[in-house]
Amino acid sequence: MMMDNNIKKPVIIHTLHSSSLISPFPSSSMASFIPFLFSLILIFTISISAAPISFNPKDSFYIACGSNQKITTPDGKTYQSDQDAHGFLAAEDKYLVSDPNANGPSRIYNSARVFLKDATYTFTLQDSGWHWVRLHFLPIKTDIFKLETANFNVFTDEATLLHSFSANNLTKKEYLIHVKSQRFNIKFEPQKNSAAFINALEVSTAPEKLIGETGQKLYPVGQFDGLNQKSFQTVYRINVGGDLITSENDTLGRMWVPDEEYLKTKNMAKNMNVQTNVIKYPELVPSYMAPQKVYATAAEMADSNTIQQIFNITWEFGVEKSYPYFVRLHFCDIVSKALNELYFNVYINGKSAISGFDLSSITGNLATPNYQDIVVDSSLIDQDKIVVQIGPAQVESGPKNAILNGVEVFKMNNIVGSLDGEFGPDGKAIPQEGHKKMVAAVGFAMMFGAFVGLGAMVVKWHKRPQDWQRRNSFSSWLLPLHVGDSAIFGKSNYGSHRSSVFSTGGFGRRFTFEEIKECTKNFEASGIIGVGGFGNVYIGTLDGTQVAVKRGNPQSEQGINEFMTEIQMLSKLRHKHLVSLIGYCDENNEMILVYEFMSNGPLRDHLYGKNMAPLSWKQRLEISIGAARGLHYLHTGSAQGIIHRDVKTTNILLDDNFIAKMADFGLSKDGPGQQADHVSTAVKGSFGYLDPEYFRKQQLTDKSDVYSFGVVLLEVLCARPAINPALTREQVNLAEFAMNWKRKGMLDKIIDPVLVGSINPESMKKFAEAAEKCLAEYGSDRPTMGDVLWNLEYALQLQEASVQGKTKDISTPGTNSTATSPTAAVESAPQPRPNAIIPEQTQGLDDKSGTALLAQFSNLSGR
Ligand SMILES: *[C@@H]1O[C@H](CO)[C@@H](O)[C@H](O)[C@H]1NC(C)=O
């Protein structure tokens, strides 16, 4: 149902004399009155602003994807090649194909881009809010690919546009997406052993008021809020009673088709039309809502006013079930001779949509456009169609008639944000069954079928907060700012340089681009230590200190202001267990962050997979305690109650001295303190660590971090990933697996073999209890990070006491800030090997005696 986007800019000037509004006013005698002059000016202004004006989109990207040059179509629109800087294409396996003989309606169809792997077009937008996305497909003949068999998915960050889609002939798709971020992505994802292709695509701004926040629910009657949180796909756009309106003749580039095809009983309706210049847009209906041509034609009841017959005119539109639909009906009374003659009813799918509709009372004039927005819930679509009916209202006397001028039908995204198929843009799927037994099959959860407590859940997807994407777009590579007042650097390289490296301002030091270039040896490729969607991470040297330099992708020219806002927010976070940001560079619109280099990398690398020297139990405890402190600070500290959202072993980094610091607040959001009592948001975070309650309620609390931290503790104890799909069904999910074994009282059978013998059973027991509490099904049953911290400290003291009491821990005489390196732990401080005897005095320890012991241990460990 869609159309070439040919945005023409018709300039139709309405002359003053055409305004019938003036005539009712008295003439000469009143003319001298200032109030009258004032109203005249007012009327003049209204009538000018009511004239159709063209809409100029701030963003307009027209891409001839397969072409290596620009193409100007006969209607005067120019499509850039996707090799031009306009549309940024990131794809690994991309091909240009062309067929000069392809029989598409314009040259943009003579070539196509083919992808064998995921490919993403990224556009940097001037404007957030509504945008048209139009996709053009024609499976042209090529020697290499059979494009008609290509099967693929298309996503934006907001919605799944196409799922398992194939185009075997010319296909155009049109969407309205409410974009929240300046960076807009369209991702093509080939299905297994298949390819994806696209001939042309368009992204352009649509007026923000095109679809407002609210509509009317069809049934039960009520207001539908949050329309602008939804994504829409155009399915029908009908000029009732009129002719085809091509995209050149619509300022928003829409095509309107005649209604005959959809009209049920043709002889019940009669077409009516008036001159287009009779149509006058009232202030509340911007002229882009629909062209004058739409309002200047209508269907009315055949033989109306002559035979006093009561019947309905019916249109039927085939639709796909299980999606809600947005129906916009356009009305303009071009049939009545006078006001207040027309009263009619409108039905959708047999339900009353508007009853006793009295256009005169709304518009106050004839020939004045009006539209009504109705949201049809998926539950009201049982026969794969939307049926629109109009019929006269039951009034005693007077003419009986009903009219309709235009219909637009949009598919709305389903509960997982998809306009096609059961998978949302995040990979989450629609729950499979009815309420009670509903399984929240979310992304990999479905594949692995192994997520703790995912059974018996009802998923409720909340609206995303307005700005969640904007926030993610930047903070995904920002780290907390640390201006440096902590003793933790006492022994690190930092100490002596702090005064020169750190500034006193709240943003850390502002570097010049020259300084950054020098520090990274002009972004030397060999200095790249990390690569991500945001750009690269380089190692650099600043005043003799190693630093990590994150440089935002120069392709994204977006919001230096947002960048600064984020830094400002993060600058409130200062803690010795948070990775510190040293400064930034915003020169030349660069977005560069300089932060502490964590020489020992992520905790995970020291646990498994990298063949690194194993960490001792004491080190593991100290690292866990450090990470817990960092989180505790985020949750409760002076900052603002921050939820980390992505607690995992790769986000716990270790410095030279194996001090743990929380990193990557990529997914952080302000905690409840600022907003309601929770933060509702789309599912983010890492699989295997996600709080089951988060799935249920889509509500994020600090207890979601506590859950994830419980998984981290198990990973530390068992030295295996949170999710390991290579294992058997029972073993895939660490949280589930370990808790099963703990319940059987055999947790010691699955711990890291390296620890066996050196780990004090009581210390392990305390530690495992802490993990178990963290993993409680309900957030309210989970401890706070403060409680977790206490338990971990206790576990450390139990370990230290046992070692001191029996075997003497040579490597750790001091406090926890002088943790040993793993090498030292292994070489110079051999831990008891498997089968070593565990100190007797702590074996039978229970919680009650623990308290007494704790005080005693406190002295021993110097805390
Ligand atoms: C018009 O359609 C509605 C809804 O389908 C129905 O309830 C009503 O009876 C119809 N009116 C007439 C006159 O057929």
Ligand as a Chemical Component Dictionary entry (heavy atoms), coordinates in Angstrom:
data_LIG
# 
_chem_comp.id                   LIG 
_chem_comp.type                 NON-POLYMER 
_chem_comp.pdbx_formal_charge   0 
_chem_comp.three_letter_code    LIG 
# 
loop_
_chem_comp_atom.comp_id 
_chem_comp_atom.atom_id 
_chem_comp_atom.alt_atom_id 
_chem_comp_atom.type_symbol 
_chem_comp_atom.charge 
_chem_comp_atom.model_Cartn_x 
_chem_comp_atom.model_Cartn_y 
_chem_comp_atom.model_Cartn_z 
_chem_comp_atom.pdbx_ordinal 
LIG C1 C1 C 0 -24.758 -0.542 10.954 1  
LIG O1 O1 O 0 -23.658 -1.313 11.464 2  
LIG C2 C2 C 0 -23.694 -1.524 12.857 3  
LIG C3 C3 C 0 -22.434 -2.235 13.239 4  
LIG O2 O2 O 0 -22.160 -3.318 12.400 5  
LIG C4 C4 C 0 -24.931 -2.278 13.260 6  
LIG O3 O3 O 0 -24.951 -2.448 14.653 7  
LIG C5 C5 C 0 -26.138 -1.499 12.817 8  
LIG O4 O4 O 0 -27.306 -2.225 13.100 9  
LIG C6 C6 C 0 -26.065 -1.231 11.323 10 
LIG N1 N1 N 0 -27.164 -0.399 10.931 11 
LIG C7 C7 C 0 -28.012 -0.736 9.974  12 
LIG C8 C8 C 0 -29.126 0.183  9.699  13 
LIG O5 O5 O 0 -27.859 -1.754 9.322  14 
# 
loop_
_chem_comp_bond.comp_id 
_chem_comp_bond.atom_id_1 
_chem_comp_bond.atom_id_2 
_chem_comp_bond.value_order 
_chem_comp_bond.pdbx_ordinal 
LIG C1 O1 SING 1  
LIG C1 C6 SING 2  
LIG O1 C2 SING 3  
LIG C2 C3 SING 4  
LIG C2 C4 SING 5  
LIG C3 O2 SING 6  
LIG C4 O3 SING 7  
LIG C4 C5 SING 8  
LIG C5 O4 SING 9  
LIG C5 C6 SING 10 
LIG C6 N1 SING 11 
LIG N1 C7 SING 12 
LIG C7 C8 SING 13 
LIG C7 O5 DOUB 14 
# 
